[in-house]
Amino acid sequence: MYKSKKKYELLELLNQRDQEIVSLRRQRDFHLKRIEKMNMTAAQRLVDYFIRWSDDYRKRQEVLNAKEEE
């Protein structure tokens, strides 16, 4: 009786630990995906900024060239 009770308690502890590990892994995966998404949006914002900057630069150059031709 005593051994089976002890064995049952150990199995319960192992089961509880496994559930905690699974929970922590899920939390980690969630946060990694969130960070990845944030990084992607930051990278996308940076790309968008450079695209806008290059468009603005090209327009300014066209205006300057037009003024020089006059």
Rosetta constraint file for C-alpha pairs under 8 A:
AtomPair CA 1 CA 5 HARMONIC 6.15 0.50
AtomPair CA 2 CA 6 HARMONIC 6.13 0.50
AtomPair CA 3 CA 7 HARMONIC 5.96 0.50
AtomPair CA 4 CA 8 HARMONIC 5.96 0.50
AtomPair CA 5 CA 9 HARMONIC 6.20 0.50
AtomPair CA 6 CA 10 HARMONIC 6.19 0.50
AtomPair CA 7 CA 11 HARMONIC 6.14 0.50
AtomPair CA 8 CA 12 HARMONIC 6.15 0.50
AtomPair CA 9 CA 13 HARMONIC 6.20 0.50
AtomPair CA 10 CA 14 HARMONIC 6.15 0.50
AtomPair CA 11 CA 15 HARMONIC 6.01 0.50
AtomPair CA 12 CA 16 HARMONIC 6.06 0.50
AtomPair CA 13 CA 17 HARMONIC 6.08 0.50
AtomPair CA 14 CA 18 HARMONIC 6.09 0.50
AtomPair CA 15 CA 19 HARMONIC 6.22 0.50
AtomPair CA 16 CA 20 HARMONIC 6.26 0.50
AtomPair CA 17 CA 21 HARMONIC 6.17 0.50
AtomPair CA 18 CA 22 HARMONIC 6.18 0.50
AtomPair CA 19 CA 23 HARMONIC 6.11 0.50
AtomPair CA 20 CA 24 HARMONIC 6.10 0.50
AtomPair CA 21 CA 25 HARMONIC 6.12 0.50
AtomPair CA 22 CA 26 HARMONIC 6.20 0.50
AtomPair CA 23 CA 27 HARMONIC 6.26 0.50
AtomPair CA 24 CA 28 HARMONIC 6.06 0.50
AtomPair CA 25 CA 29 HARMONIC 6.07 0.50
AtomPair CA 26 CA 30 HARMONIC 6.07 0.50
AtomPair CA 27 CA 31 HARMONIC 6.20 0.50
AtomPair CA 28 CA 32 HARMONIC 6.03 0.50
AtomPair CA 29 CA 33 HARMONIC 6.12 0.50
AtomPair CA 30 CA 34 HARMONIC 6.17 0.50
AtomPair CA 31 CA 35 HARMONIC 5.99 0.50
AtomPair CA 32 CA 36 HARMONIC 5.99 0.50
AtomPair CA 33 CA 37 HARMONIC 6.05 0.50
AtomPair CA 34 CA 38 HARMONIC 6.15 0.50
AtomPair CA 35 CA 39 HARMONIC 6.03 0.50
AtomPair CA 36 CA 40 HARMONIC 6.07 0.50
AtomPair CA 37 CA 41 HARMONIC 6.17 0.50
AtomPair CA 38 CA 42 HARMONIC 6.10 0.50
AtomPair CA 39 CA 43 HARMONIC 6.00 0.50
AtomPair CA 40 CA 44 HARMONIC 5.92 0.50
AtomPair CA 41 CA 45 HARMONIC 5.97 0.50
AtomPair CA 42 CA 46 HARMONIC 6.19 0.50
AtomPair CA 43 CA 47 HARMONIC 6.19 0.50
AtomPair CA 44 CA 48 HARMONIC 6.04 0.50
AtomPair CA 45 CA 49 HARMONIC 6.03 0.50
AtomPair CA 46 CA 50 HARMONIC 6.29 0.50
AtomPair CA 47 CA 51 HARMONIC 6.14 0.50
AtomPair CA 48 CA 52 HARMONIC 6.13 0.50
AtomPair CA 49 CA 53 HARMONIC 6.00 0.50
AtomPair CA 50 CA 54 HARMONIC 5.96 0.50
AtomPair CA 51 CA 55 HARMONIC 6.12 0.50
AtomPair CA 52 CA 56 HARMONIC 6.05 0.50
AtomPair CA 53 CA 57 HARMONIC 5.96 0.50
AtomPair CA 54 CA 58 HARMONIC 5.99 0.50
AtomPair CA 55 CA 59 HARMONIC 6.19 0.50
AtomPair CA 56 CA 60 HARMONIC 6.13 0.50
AtomPair CA 57 CA 61 HARMONIC 6.14 0.50
AtomPair CA 58 CA 62 HARMONIC 6.20 0.50
AtomPair CA 59 CA 63 HARMONIC 6.23 0.50
AtomPair CA 60 CA 64 HARMONIC 6.14 0.50
AtomPair CA 61 CA 65 HARMONIC 6.01 0.50
AtomPair CA 62 CA 66 HARMONIC 6.05 0.50
AtomPair CA 63 CA 67 HARMONIC 6.20 0.50
AtomPair CA 64 CA 68 HARMONIC 6.18 0.50
AtomPair CA 65 CA 69 HARMONIC 6.22 0.50
AtomPair CA 66 CA 70 HARMONIC 6.51 0.50
